[in-house]
Amino acid sequence: MSKPQLHIAVTGLNNTDNPGPGVPVIRGIRESQELDVRIIGLAYENLEPGIYMPGITDKTYLIPYPSSGTKVFLDRILEIHRRERIDLVIPNFDAELYTFIKSESLLAREGIRTFLPTLAQLDERSKSNLPAYGEKYGVTVPKSKEIVSVSDIPSLGDDFEYPLLVKGKFYDAYLAYNAEQVTSHFNKIAAKWGLPVIIQEFIKGTEVNVVALGDGTGRTIGAVSMRKQYITDKGKAWGGITIDDPKMMEITRHIISQTHWRGGMELEMIKTQSGDYFLIEINPRIPAWVYLAVGAGQNLPEALVKLAMGMPVEPYGTYQVGKMFIRYSWDMLGDIGQFEKISMDGEL
């Protein structure tokens, strides 16, 4: 008997030097032996590579940024739904999660499922709330502080040693060695992502990451740890390798069991030479390097789809250690007609 086809809408098709997770999420879903899917791409810009990559989306629609207003954003999603009968939407950007979570009930009434954390879960793991999060759940985190004005910068030396990290509330992190560099980074981040800007203690060590999936009841469905081998100037992993780190897995399972996290997440940690772990960030969605987890034996995008659709999912036990990924540039050729169609009609 043939499987019913699922219509899955996915954002994050910007597969550039600052890649979104959409393309690797789609690749994982398409590799499933148990799912029959039609993939609807949701793109914010008409030059997102995932729009044009063969075999990624079945159809792509342009959508407005969530900052254009919840009504405008949802009206476009529902317009696409009327044409495509979306069963599930998987948002892949931090900045759009608030709108999707807030609209979860409305989307569900229309027949569109999601599998996302709650607003409370989203808020408590934010960069500005990380110190309280660490204290609440017994996890070691760096010292951090919110600033909202350049007038807050001169006094940072009272609480922090240089160098320190200057972070945006959604994305971007820069290392600053003096107050002048903090000012420059502050202005750049505030203009792009708004206030507050977060100042974080710089922890010296090796950056290690975990991609994980929680089922909302406290169970960890899967988790894969990775060490970045090559990092771009934007701080993104351009190469990495899976590692065996029981302590990272213990921290990850502890957080998911305590918070009852629902959906994908990425834990960014620093492992010091003395073997201590500092949780520096929790990204509340699947990261762009998730295809490494798929290749290592844990297809977390497939598992997320199954959880969202109420299908049975057994937790993964192991993964292949020493599996490596390397990103590369590839000149993909298309036709001006494709660009014109997505630009003029809002779909391709």
Rosetta silent file (secondary structure, phi, psi, omega in degrees, C-alpha in Angstrom):
SEQUENCE: MSKPQLHIAVTGLNNTDNPGPGVPVIRGIRESQELDVRIIGLAYENLEPGIYMPGITDKTYLIPYPSSGTKVFLDRILEIHRRERIDLVIPNFDAELYTFIKSESLLAREGIRTFLPTLAQLDERSKSNLPAYGEKYGVTVPKSKEIVSVSDIPSLGDDFEYPLLVKGKFYDAYLAYNAEQVTSHFNKIAAKWGLPVIIQEFIKGTEVNVVALGDGTGRTIGAVSMRKQYITDKGKAWGGITIDDPKMMEITRHIISQTHWRGGMELEMIKTQSGDYFLIEINPRIPAWVYLAVGAGQNLPEALVKLAMGMPVEPYGTYQVGKMFIRYSWDMLGDIGQFEKISMDGEL
SCORE:     score description
SCORE:     0.000 S_00000001
   1 L     0.000  134.203 -178.279    0.000    0.000    0.000 S_00000001
   2 L   -72.883  148.300  179.524    1.377    3.412   -0.964 S_00000001
   3 L   -80.383  143.425  175.012    2.170    5.898    1.765 S_00000001
   4 L   -65.571  139.591 -178.665    0.134    9.140    1.901 S_00000001
   5 E   -79.808  131.456  176.124    2.185   12.041    0.624 S_00000001
   6 E   -96.055  135.299  176.432    3.089   14.710    3.176 S_00000001
   7 E  -101.086  110.598 -172.969    3.321   18.313    2.034 S_00000001
   8 E  -116.593  122.235  177.840    6.107   19.896    4.089 S_00000001
   9 E   -96.090  134.982 -174.329    6.973   23.600    3.948 S_00000001
  10 E  -134.310  132.981  174.290   10.547   24.540    4.892 S_00000001
  11 E  -100.019  176.965  174.592   12.266   27.904    5.374 S_00000001
  12 L    85.562   44.868 -175.939   16.000   28.674    5.465 S_00000001
  13 L   -90.402    8.853 -176.410   17.008   28.117    1.828 S_00000001
  14 L   -82.468   78.139 -174.276   19.911   30.598    1.924 S_00000001
  15 L   -84.711   64.856 -176.439   22.719   28.083    1.372 S_00000001
  16 L  -110.747 -156.853  177.956   25.509   30.690    1.272 S_00000001
  17 L   -72.286   -9.509  171.118   28.610   31.389    3.409 S_00000001
  18 L  -123.327   71.543 -164.469   26.120   32.035    6.236 S_00000001
  19 L   -71.956  145.047  169.779   23.934   29.013    5.481 S_00000001
  20 L   -85.563  163.505 -178.747   20.415   28.419    6.661 S_00000001
  21 L   -81.051   -5.896 -171.038   19.401   24.926    7.794 S_00000001
  22 H   -57.696  -48.382 -176.708   16.670   24.502    5.174 S_00000001
  23 H   -63.169  -50.044  177.698   18.638   22.656    2.488 S_00000001
  24 H   -65.210  -31.504  174.993   20.228   20.046    4.822 S_00000001
  25 H   -61.826  -45.552  179.543   16.884   19.576    6.606 S_00000001
  26 H   -63.861  -41.499  179.079   15.248   18.854    3.245 S_00000001
  27 H   -59.421  -42.202  177.854   18.059   16.487    2.257 S_00000001
  28 H   -62.986  -44.530 -179.578   17.521   14.504    5.440 S_00000001
  29 H   -62.895  -42.419 -178.215   13.761   14.312    4.913 S_00000001
  30 H   -67.133  -23.853  179.881   14.158   13.220    1.299 S_00000001
  31 L   -82.868   -3.182  178.922   16.497   10.406    2.339 S_00000001
  32 L   -64.310  138.421  175.675   13.806    8.864    4.536 S_00000001
  33 L   -88.237   -7.624 -173.787   12.722    5.363    3.532 S_00000001
  34 L  -112.979   -8.701 -176.439    9.403    5.793    5.308 S_00000001
  35 L  -114.000  137.588  170.122    8.141    9.183    4.141 S_00000001
  36 E  -108.861  117.549 -169.910    6.665   10.231    0.802 S_00000001
  37 E  -129.403  151.274  164.321    6.985   14.005    0.660 S_00000001
  38 E  -115.871  124.182 -175.674    6.348   17.064   -1.443 S_00000001
  39 E  -100.522  122.393  176.501    8.657   19.879   -0.325 S_00000001
  40 E  -106.085  113.616  178.262    7.406   23.457   -0.493 S_00000001
  41 E   -80.115  139.271  175.142   10.216   25.969   -0.097 S_00000001
  42 E  -118.139  110.053 -173.551    9.497   29.255    1.684 S_00000001
  43 E  -113.744  144.121  177.650   12.080   31.870    0.698 S_00000001
  44 L   -92.795  -25.483 -178.403   12.568   35.427    1.931 S_00000001
  45 L  -128.755  150.602 -175.038   14.845   36.531   -0.926 S_00000001
  46 L   -80.886    0.169  176.512   14.747   35.719   -4.635 S_00000001
  47 L  -116.272   20.263  174.855   18.419   34.666   -4.762 S_00000001
  48 L   -68.300  122.662 -173.335   18.392   32.060   -2.013 S_00000001
  49 H   -55.649  -33.825 -178.089   20.294   29.145   -3.610 S_00000001
  50 H   -59.737  -21.295  177.705   17.891   26.508   -2.321 S_00000001
  51 H   -63.143  -38.245 -169.151   15.238   27.889   -4.691 S_00000001
  52 L  -103.031   -9.644 -175.882   17.268   26.843   -7.716 S_00000001
  53 L   -71.360  126.064 -179.001   19.098   23.709   -6.504 S_00000001
  54 L   -61.275  137.998  174.187   17.860   20.606   -8.369 S_00000001
  55 L    79.460    6.122 -179.772   16.073   18.039   -6.245 S_00000001
  56 L   -93.482  -70.381  178.278   15.622   20.259   -3.188 S_00000001
  57 L  -102.644  153.289  172.069   12.144   21.833   -3.371 S_00000001
  58 L   -85.898  -31.472  174.202    9.199   20.767   -5.517 S_00000001
  59 E  -156.714  145.985 -179.538    7.926   24.337   -5.537 S_00000001
  60 E  -126.927  140.874  177.360    9.101   27.522   -3.840 S_00000001
  61 E  -123.229  141.994  170.450    7.181   30.620   -2.803 S_00000001
  62 E   -77.769  139.029  175.883    8.465   33.998   -1.675 S_00000001
  63 L  -128.763  154.101  178.802    7.176   35.050    1.744 S_00000001
  64 L   -75.943  156.185  175.122    7.497   38.373    3.596 S_00000001
  65 L   -65.068  146.889  176.770    9.802   38.730    6.575 S_00000001
  66 H   -56.300  -26.061  179.730    8.045   38.280    9.948 S_00000001
  67 H   -67.213  -11.962  177.749    9.038   41.888   10.707 S_00000001
  68 H   -75.577   -7.870  178.820    6.477   42.983    8.115 S_00000001
  69 L   118.548  142.082 -176.179    3.797   42.100   10.665 S_00000001
  70 H   -60.365  -41.814 -176.833    2.146   38.920   11.876 S_00000001
  71 H   -64.886  -46.496 -179.814   -1.007   39.403    9.787 S_00000001
  72 H   -61.730  -42.877 -178.997    0.845   40.011    6.529 S_00000001
  73 H   -63.253  -50.536 -176.669    3.144   37.060    7.219 S_00000001
  74 H   -69.095  -35.079  177.548    0.347   34.618    8.124 S_00000001
  75 H   -58.379  -40.241  179.412   -1.895   35.741    5.274 S_00000001
  76 H   -69.619  -40.991  178.230    0.841   34.710    2.838 S_00000001
  77 H   -60.476  -44.397 -178.179    1.400   31.355    4.592 S_00000001
  78 H   -70.623  -31.279  175.044   -2.327   30.616    4.479 S_00000001
  79 H   -63.367  -43.760  177.355   -2.539   31.695    0.847 S_00000001
  80 H   -65.355  -38.598  179.301    0.175   29.150    0.008 S_00000001
  81 H   -60.887  -39.735  179.558   -1.629   26.578    2.177 S_00000001
  82 H   -62.690  -28.103 -179.732   -4.824   26.965    0.150 S_00000001
  83 H   -91.073  -30.775 -170.602   -2.834   26.044   -2.962 S_00000001
  84 H  -113.029  -11.198 -175.162   -0.524   23.398   -1.517 S_00000001
  85 L    51.445   67.719 -178.236   -2.355   21.849    1.461 S_00000001
  86 L   -70.097  126.139  175.479    0.600   22.153    3.826 S_00000001
  87 L   -88.123  -34.251 -173.518    0.664   19.366    6.422 S_00000001
  88 E  -149.763  138.181  172.960    3.727   20.598    8.320 S_00000001
  89 E  -118.397  133.831  179.207    5.877   23.728    8.355 S_00000001
  90 E  -117.048   98.018  175.738    9.472   23.617    9.610 S_00000001
  91 L   -78.398  143.206 -173.413   10.859   27.107   10.330 S_00000001
  92 L  -125.318   11.963  177.279   14.646   27.226   10.491 S_00000001
  93 L  -119.236  139.596  176.368   15.514   30.763   11.612 S_00000001
  94 H   -54.772  -43.861 -170.791   15.580   32.082   15.181 S_00000001
  95 H   -67.568  -17.543 -178.687   13.984   35.364   14.093 S_00000001
  96 H  -100.997   -9.028 -174.241   10.835   33.689   12.705 S_00000001
  97 H   -64.357  -40.043 -177.975   10.201   31.277   15.574 S_00000001
  98 H   -57.000  -45.742 -178.453    8.333   33.757   17.755 S_00000001
  99 H   -65.037  -43.437 -179.169    5.741   34.372   15.029 S_00000001
 100 H   -67.186  -40.967 -179.741    5.296   30.666   14.256 S_00000001
 101 H   -66.664  -44.152  179.469    5.034   29.662   17.924 S_00000001
 102 H   -61.057  -29.766 -176.067    2.594   32.478   18.672 S_00000001
 103 L  -100.645   12.117 -174.311    0.485   31.355   15.677 S_00000001
 104 H   -56.835  -44.565 -178.212    0.673   27.616   16.411 S_00000001
 105 H   -66.259  -42.116  179.021   -3.006   27.285   17.351 S_00000001
 106 H   -62.171  -45.392  179.696   -4.199   29.269   14.340 S_00000001
 107 H   -63.493  -40.379 -179.875   -2.068   27.177   11.985 S_00000001
 108 H   -62.098  -38.982  178.121   -3.288   23.953   13.626 S_00000001
 109 H   -62.429  -28.464  178.713   -6.918   24.976   13.047 S_00000001
 110 L   -87.548   -2.309  178.852   -6.068   25.297    9.362 S_00000001
 111 L    94.159   10.300 -179.770   -4.476   21.842    9.333 S_00000001
 112 L  -101.463  118.085  179.301   -0.837   22.982    9.422 S_00000001
 113 E   -90.567  156.751  171.239    1.260   21.246   12.058 S_00000001
 114 L  -136.086  168.928  173.049    4.455   22.471   13.680 S_00000001
 115 L  -142.753   86.245 -168.302    6.866   20.926   16.156 S_00000001
 116 L  -131.529  159.166  173.170    8.334   23.787   18.125 S_00000001
 117 L   -67.266  167.328  175.771    9.283   24.764   21.675 S_00000001
 118 L   -78.956  166.389  176.594    6.891   26.858   23.747 S_00000001
 119 H   -61.082  -37.684  179.103    7.309   30.631   24.062 S_00000001
 120 H   -63.715  -43.288  177.845    8.493   30.120   27.645 S_00000001
 121 H   -63.918  -40.646  179.824   11.140   27.650   26.486 S_00000001
 122 H   -62.666  -44.638 -176.329   12.194   29.996   23.698 S_00000001
 123 H   -69.733  -42.497 -171.851   12.538   32.981   26.025 S_00000001
 124 H   -70.683  -20.762  179.325   14.369   31.325   28.903 S_00000001
 125 L   -95.853    5.057 -179.339   17.221   30.033   26.680 S_00000001
 126 L   -62.395  157.599 -176.284   17.786   33.412   25.012 S_00000001
 127 H   -58.387  -37.655 -177.831   21.290   34.847   25.190 S_00000001
 128 H   -70.832  -23.827 -179.159   20.204   37.578   27.576 S_00000001
 129 H   -99.965    6.485 -173.452   18.676   35.008   29.967 S_00000001
 130 H   -59.726  -39.950  177.982   21.548   32.515   29.810 S_00000001
 131 H   -59.306  -43.350  178.622   22.955   33.234   33.307 S_00000001
 132 H   -67.014  -35.078  178.719   19.552   32.558   34.905 S_00000001
 133 H   -63.394  -46.190  179.508   19.158   29.489   32.698 S_00000001
 134 H   -60.622  -41.229 -179.837   22.490   28.080   33.852 S_00000001
 135 H   -67.537  -41.335 -176.362   21.600   28.634   37.492 S_00000001
 136 H   -66.230  -40.314 -172.990   18.130   27.111   37.117 S_00000001
 137 H  -106.908    7.413  175.093   19.288   23.940   35.367 S_00000001
 138 L    69.015   39.550  179.881   22.714   23.513   36.938 S_00000001
 139 L  -118.167  136.741 -179.807   24.746   24.190   33.803 S_00000001
 140 L   -76.570  126.516  179.814   27.967   26.235   33.756 S_00000001
 141 L  -130.562  156.172  176.420   27.683   29.329   31.545 S_00000001
 142 L   -70.419  158.414  174.068   29.967   32.329   30.938 S_00000001
 143 L   -67.708  138.217  178.984   29.251   35.625   32.643 S_00000001
 144 E  -146.452  164.256 -175.912   27.150   37.895   30.427 S_00000001
 145 E  -155.072  140.869  174.425   25.394   41.249   30.488 S_00000001
 146 E   -85.514  140.980  169.100   22.920   43.152   28.318 S_00000001
 147 E  -129.584  149.523 -176.151   23.768   46.633   27.091 S_00000001
 148 L  -125.729    0.584 -177.231   21.446   49.023   25.294 S_00000001
 149 L  -153.691  152.659  175.525   23.642   52.067   24.681 S_00000001
 150 H   -63.799  -20.454  178.345   27.253   52.966   23.843 S_00000001
 151 H   -69.068  -15.176  177.056   27.261   54.777   27.196 S_00000001
 152 H   -81.350  -12.071 -170.657   27.258   51.317   28.841 S_00000001
 153 L   -73.950  -43.986 -176.518   30.560   50.383   27.226 S_00000001
 154 H   -56.275  -31.086 -176.240   33.174   52.320   29.273 S_00000001
 155 H   -86.439   -0.362 -178.143   32.169   50.539   32.491 S_00000001
 156 H   -61.943  -30.106  179.382   32.437   47.013   30.992 S_00000001
 157 H   -62.347  -17.758  178.007   36.017   46.794   32.249 S_00000001
 158 H   -72.663  -29.305 -174.327   34.642   46.714   35.794 S_00000001
 159 L  -110.560  -22.060 -174.021   32.899   43.374   35.178 S_00000001
 160 L  -129.339  153.827  170.020   34.789   41.761   32.289 S_00000001
 161 L  -100.560  145.469  174.342   38.323   41.171   31.143 S_00000001
 162 L   -85.162  147.216    0.743   39.263   41.752   27.525 S_00000001
 163 L   -75.565  159.113  176.589   38.912   40.122   25.081 S_00000001
 164 E  -138.226  166.636 -178.533   35.151   39.654   25.372 S_00000001
 165 E  -101.006  138.672  175.420   32.358   38.666   23.023 S_00000001
 166 E  -114.094  118.801 -171.903   29.764   41.063   21.611 S_00000001
 167 E  -123.997  146.570  171.369   26.631   39.209   20.479 S_00000001
 168 L   -83.684  159.672 -175.868   23.353   40.004   18.760 S_00000001
 169 L   -70.242  -23.347  175.547   20.119   38.771   20.280 S_00000001
 170 L  -108.635  -53.046 -175.175   19.492   36.479   17.278 S_00000001
 171 L  -140.475  173.531  174.609   22.764   36.134   15.373 S_00000001
 172 L    77.893  135.962  176.634   26.346   37.392   15.080 S_00000001
 173 E  -149.254  131.138 -178.440   29.168   37.308   17.590 S_00000001
 174 E  -130.470  142.519  176.343   32.393   39.324   17.502 S_00000001
 175 E   -88.459  130.951 -179.355   35.496   39.233   19.648 S_00000001
 176 E  -121.944  134.092 -177.668   36.526   42.644   21.008 S_00000001
 177 L  -102.134   -7.252  178.362   39.915   43.466   22.514 S_00000001
 178 L  -160.063  173.708 -175.716   39.084   46.997   23.690 S_00000001
 179 H   -64.397  -33.817  179.941   36.223   49.435   24.207 S_00000001
 180 H   -63.637  -41.034  177.905   36.621   50.928   20.728 S_00000001
 181 H   -68.841  -36.369  175.460   36.055   47.527   19.132 S_00000001
 182 H   -59.276  -44.181 -179.876   33.052   46.916   21.384 S_00000001
 183 H   -60.575  -44.744  179.713   31.569   50.223   20.163 S_00000001
 184 H   -62.058  -47.472 -179.884   32.098   49.267   16.522 S_00000001
 185 H   -66.338  -39.462  179.124   30.554   45.816   16.983 S_00000001
 186 H   -57.544  -48.791 -177.319   27.705   47.233   19.093 S_00000001
 187 H   -63.451  -39.774 -179.575   26.702   49.699   16.355 S_00000001
 188 H   -66.164  -46.537 -177.380   26.859   47.016   13.659 S_00000001
 189 H   -69.845  -43.028 -178.993   24.810   44.481   15.633 S_00000001
 190 H   -62.099  -38.546  179.290   22.241   46.986   16.937 S_00000001
 191 H   -66.507  -32.597 -175.701   21.592   48.266   13.405 S_00000001
 192 H   -88.745  -43.405 -171.840   21.061   44.727   12.117 S_00000001
 193 H  -118.096   -5.002 -179.964   19.314   42.894   14.966 S_00000001
 194 L    83.805 -175.257 -177.566   18.174   45.617   17.381 S_00000001
 195 L  -103.217  157.766    0.189   18.681   45.870   21.113 S_00000001
 196 L   -79.885  164.836  169.244   19.771   44.589   23.541 S_00000001
 197 E  -102.751  141.538 -174.866   23.307   43.627   22.595 S_00000001
 198 E  -105.371  130.666  172.473   24.852   40.953   24.808 S_00000001
 199 E   -99.932  128.481 -176.805   28.343   41.129   26.268 S_00000001
 200 E  -130.155  138.960  175.153   29.705   37.694   27.149 S_00000001
 201 E   -56.845  136.096  177.844   32.845   36.552   28.925 S_00000001
 202 L   -86.611  121.156  179.181   35.327   34.978   26.513 S_00000001
 203 L  -104.184  124.143 -179.355   36.154   31.393   27.487 S_00000001
 204 L   -84.180  130.469  179.726   39.346   30.016   26.014 S_00000001
 205 L   164.742 -161.677 -179.353   39.085   26.451   24.781 S_00000001
 206 E  -100.463  128.800  177.677   37.755   24.247   21.988 S_00000001
 207 E   -79.258  128.688  177.355   34.290   24.934   20.604 S_00000001
 208 E  -130.332  148.358 -173.948   32.133   21.824   20.472 S_00000001
 209 E  -132.392  152.380  175.259   28.518   21.553   19.365 S_00000001
 210 E  -129.700  131.098  167.073   25.597   19.201   19.755 S_00000001
 211 E  -100.532  132.987 -175.530   22.549   18.904   17.519 S_00000001
 212 E  -143.169  162.039  178.635   19.671   17.316   19.394 S_00000001
 213 E  -135.053  122.357  176.689   15.957   16.591   19.131 S_00000001
 214 E  -106.792  148.281 -175.805   13.571   16.526   22.069 S_00000001
 215 E   -95.322    1.493  178.412   10.060   15.055   21.937 S_00000001
 216 L    92.627   -7.593  178.542    8.485   17.490   24.428 S_00000001
 217 L  -109.495   -2.489 -176.442    8.172   14.960   27.248 S_00000001
 218 L   109.760   -6.387  178.462   11.797   15.032   28.374 S_00000001
 219 L   -83.415  138.184  169.971   13.054   12.308   26.026 S_00000001
 220 E   -92.097  113.162 -178.996   16.081   12.922   23.842 S_00000001
 221 E   -76.279  -35.495  178.539   15.231   11.346   20.491 S_00000001
 222 E  -163.130  154.551  177.306   18.695   11.927   19.083 S_00000001
 223 E  -159.481  132.373  179.698   21.902   13.839   19.724 S_00000001
 224 E  -133.678  130.777 -179.913   25.171   14.087   17.782 S_00000001
 225 E  -103.585  150.544 -172.953   28.242   16.019   18.889 S_00000001
 226 E  -146.411  144.595  171.142   30.707   17.695   16.559 S_00000001
 227 E  -109.745  129.453  178.899   33.952   19.645   16.709 S_00000001
 228 E   -68.508  131.088  178.048   34.385   22.425   14.165 S_00000001
 229 E   -99.162  -28.312  179.871   37.399   21.847   11.956 S_00000001
 230 E  -144.492  130.383 -176.062   37.111   25.015    9.878 S_00000001
 231 E  -123.257  133.411  179.265   35.285   28.201   10.832 S_00000001
 232 L   -78.227  173.534  178.436   34.387   31.096    8.502 S_00000001
 233 L   -67.256  -12.673  175.410   34.801   34.755    9.375 S_00000001
 234 L   -92.777    3.780  178.770   31.096   34.687   10.303 S_00000001
 235 L    80.718   13.163 -177.663   31.803   31.976   12.884 S_00000001
 236 L   -93.222  144.319  178.845   30.035   29.280   10.863 S_00000001
 237 E   -71.211  121.950  175.611   31.314   25.733   10.622 S_00000001
 238 E  -105.037   -5.462  174.907   32.681   25.063    7.138 S_00000001
 239 E  -164.582  146.871 -179.283   33.992   21.687    8.194 S_00000001
 240 E  -162.594  168.416 -177.208   33.507   19.472   11.210 S_00000001
 241 E  -141.762  137.244  179.098   33.857   15.975   12.565 S_00000001
 242 E   -70.156  141.890 -177.336   31.670   13.885   14.861 S_00000001
 243 L  -129.524  159.952  176.226   33.260   13.136   18.227 S_00000001
 244 L  -101.664  107.946 -177.310   32.603   10.832   21.139 S_00000001
 245 L  -138.260   89.789 -176.797   32.055   13.015   24.187 S_00000001
 246 H   -57.133  -34.273 -178.799   29.960   11.390   26.936 S_00000001
 247 H   -65.664  -40.867  176.930   29.998   14.549   29.066 S_00000001
 248 H   -63.293  -40.553  178.264   28.424   16.623   26.267 S_00000001
 249 H   -64.650  -38.499  178.562   25.764   13.976   25.788 S_00000001
 250 H   -63.545  -43.957  178.490   25.091   13.977   29.526 S_00000001
 251 H   -62.832  -44.094 -178.492   24.660   17.784   29.555 S_00000001
 252 H   -62.130  -49.293 -179.160   22.387   17.624   26.500 S_00000001
 253 H   -65.391  -34.480  177.352   20.125   14.903   27.911 S_00000001
 254 H   -62.981  -47.122 -179.129   20.011   16.691   31.258 S_00000001
 255 H   -62.449  -46.614 -178.447   18.829   19.933   29.645 S_00000001
 256 H   -65.575  -39.168 -179.715   16.191   18.203   27.503 S_00000001
 257 H   -67.787  -36.225 -178.723   14.914   16.109   30.419 S_00000001
 258 H   -77.613  -36.249 -175.423   14.668   19.148   32.701 S_00000001
 259 H   -94.207  -14.371 -173.589   13.144   21.557   30.177 S_00000001
 260 L    56.300   44.290 -177.442   10.980   19.065   28.213 S_00000001
 261 L   -58.727  138.002 -178.363   12.319   20.704   25.055 S_00000001
 262 E  -119.145  111.247  179.476   10.145   20.174   21.998 S_00000001
 263 E   116.409 -169.889  179.489   11.881   20.250   18.613 S_00000001
 264 E   -82.715  157.085  176.970   15.399   20.613   17.338 S_00000001
 265 E  -157.402  158.974  172.811   18.156   22.493   19.146 S_00000001
 266 E  -128.300  127.485  174.750   21.873   23.174   18.984 S_00000001
 267 E  -101.475  125.038  175.627   24.041   23.498   22.063 S_00000001
 268 E  -104.821  124.239 -176.923   27.241   25.477   21.584 S_00000001
 269 E  -131.098  157.157  170.685   29.854   24.766   24.247 S_00000001
 270 E  -114.524  126.410  175.375   33.463   25.545   25.024 S_00000001
 271 E  -102.280  117.937 -177.373   35.587   22.749   26.442 S_00000001
 272 L   -81.029  168.222  179.441   38.531   24.146   28.385 S_00000001
 273 L   -61.899  -27.687  179.724   41.952   22.531   28.716 S_00000001
 274 L   -82.183   -1.795  176.635   41.032   21.503   32.247 S_00000001
 275 L    90.576   10.510  176.271   38.017   19.583   30.916 S_00000001
 276 L   -84.748  150.468  179.908   35.309   22.012   32.047 S_00000001
 277 E  -115.867  129.432  175.280   32.322   22.703   29.793 S_00000001
 278 E  -115.471  122.953  175.139   30.748   26.142   29.376 S_00000001
 279 E   -80.223  113.700 -175.733   27.402   26.412   27.596 S_00000001
 280 E   -99.862  -17.842 -177.737   27.745   29.590   25.524 S_00000001
 281 E  -168.275  146.053  169.800   24.562   29.430   23.470 S_00000001
 282 E  -122.255  114.531  175.371   21.407   27.420   22.759 S_00000001
 283 E   -90.493  126.780 -168.186   20.023   27.782   19.253 S_00000001
 284 L   -87.057   35.512  179.099   16.325   26.836   19.360 S_00000001
 285 L  -161.201  174.339  178.743   16.172   24.980   16.042 S_00000001
 286 L   -65.265  134.809 -179.996   18.062   22.514   13.883 S_00000001
 287 L   -84.330  168.449 -175.517   21.476   23.910   12.858 S_00000001
 288 L   -69.871  -15.518 -179.754   22.848   24.142    9.313 S_00000001
 289 L   -94.438   16.652 -174.521   25.311   21.290    9.909 S_00000001
 290 H   -61.529  -23.829 -178.582   22.542   18.767   10.651 S_00000001
 291 H   -65.587  -22.375  173.111   23.339   16.732    7.526 S_00000001
 292 H   -62.399  -40.918  177.573   26.462   15.530    9.341 S_00000001
 293 H   -63.672  -39.937  177.330   24.150   13.920   11.904 S_00000001
 294 H   -59.993  -47.018 -179.016   22.171   12.296    9.071 S_00000001
 295 H   -66.414  -25.937 -179.637   25.389   10.917    7.593 S_00000001
 296 L   -86.715   -0.382  173.752   26.508    9.677   11.005 S_00000001
 297 L   112.198    3.252  177.508   23.359    7.594   11.403 S_00000001
 298 L  -123.608  100.218  179.762   20.805    9.889   13.067 S_00000001
 299 L   -83.667   81.728 -175.805   18.287   11.348   10.613 S_00000001
 300 H   -68.111  -36.421  174.780   16.950   14.019   12.955 S_00000001
 301 H   -59.264  -41.779  177.107   14.952   15.900   10.266 S_00000001
 302 H   -62.482  -43.635 -179.124   13.068   12.672    9.482 S_00000001
 303 H   -64.102  -37.725  178.095   12.474   12.053   13.191 S_00000001
 304 H   -62.254  -43.729  178.284   11.153   15.598   13.648 S_00000001
 305 H   -60.132  -44.975 -179.891    8.642   15.079   10.829 S_00000001
 306 H   -61.951  -43.848  178.244    7.469   11.816   12.399 S_00000001
 307 H   -60.528  -44.137 -178.082    7.057   13.420   15.829 S_00000001
 308 H   -63.422  -34.066 -176.333    5.087   16.300   14.324 S_00000001
 309 L   -91.506    4.855  177.566    2.800   13.908   12.454 S_00000001
 310 L    75.378   21.183  178.510    2.199   11.699   15.499 S_00000001
 311 L   -87.575  151.363 -179.706    4.116    8.746   14.075 S_00000001
 312 L   -66.524  137.319 -179.996    6.047    6.415   16.409 S_00000001
 313 L  -136.095  124.848  175.723    9.692    7.345   16.900 S_00000001
 314 L   -96.002  137.925  178.688   12.298    5.350   18.788 S_00000001
 315 L   -60.781  143.981  174.469   15.296    7.254   20.229 S_00000001
 316 L   -73.686  144.108 -179.900   18.597    6.808   18.446 S_00000001
 317 L   -96.464  -46.072 -174.410   21.211    4.962   20.466 S_00000001
 318 L  -135.569  175.843  171.583   24.520    5.624   18.740 S_00000001
 319 L  -151.119  164.667 -176.650   26.120    7.444   15.830 S_00000001
 320 L   -79.773  119.993  177.409   29.283    7.047   13.782 S_00000001
 321 L   -84.088  141.909 -179.613   32.263    8.823   15.362 S_00000001
 322 L    89.758    7.513  174.668   34.839   10.310   12.988 S_00000001
 323 L   -77.711  133.195 -173.023   32.328   11.212   10.285 S_00000001
 324 E  -120.725  147.991  171.004   33.435   14.451    8.657 S_00000001
 325 E  -126.624  147.995  174.495   31.751   17.140    6.576 S_00000001
 326 E  -136.623  125.579  174.937   33.289   19.852    4.413 S_00000001
 327 L   -82.789  155.474  178.099   31.253   22.569    2.711 S_00000001
 328 L  -150.085  160.361  176.681   32.254   23.801   -0.719 S_00000001
 329 L   -91.520  144.656 -177.725   31.219   26.352   -3.338 S_00000001
 330 L  -143.321  122.786  179.779   29.650   25.151   -6.573 S_00000001
 331 L   -76.571  106.470 -178.602   28.755   27.340   -9.522 S_00000001
 332 L   -97.480  129.264 -177.596   25.161   26.401  -10.264 S_00000001
 333 L   -97.988  141.381  176.990   23.799   27.538  -13.597 S_00000001
 334 L  -139.517 -162.755 -178.152   20.227   28.601  -14.161 S_00000001
 335 L  -126.976  144.846 -179.315   18.169   30.696  -16.518 S_00000001
 336 H   -57.893  -26.112  179.128   17.077   34.311  -16.206 S_00000001
 337 H   -63.777  -34.026  177.080   13.526   33.079  -16.679 S_00000001
 338 H   -64.047  -46.106 -179.880   13.672   31.316  -13.307 S_00000001
 339 H   -63.379  -41.551  179.712   14.775   34.508  -11.588 S_00000001
 340 H   -63.487  -40.047 -177.137   12.102   36.537  -13.381 S_00000001
 341 H   -67.181  -46.385  179.899    9.368   34.079  -12.392 S_00000001
 342 H   -66.861  -33.801 -178.635   10.234   34.008   -8.689 S_00000001
 343 H   -73.766  -41.527 -175.417   10.674   37.790   -8.672 S_00000001
 344 H   -86.394  -43.179 -174.772    7.494   38.656  -10.585 S_00000001
 345 H   -95.165  -16.131 -177.838    5.123   35.839   -9.578 S_00000001
 346 L    75.549   17.062  179.712    6.531   35.079   -6.117 S_00000001
 347 E  -157.038  156.226  177.950    6.790   31.385   -6.926 S_00000001
 348 L  -150.648    0.000    0.000    8.866   28.938   -8.925 S_00000001
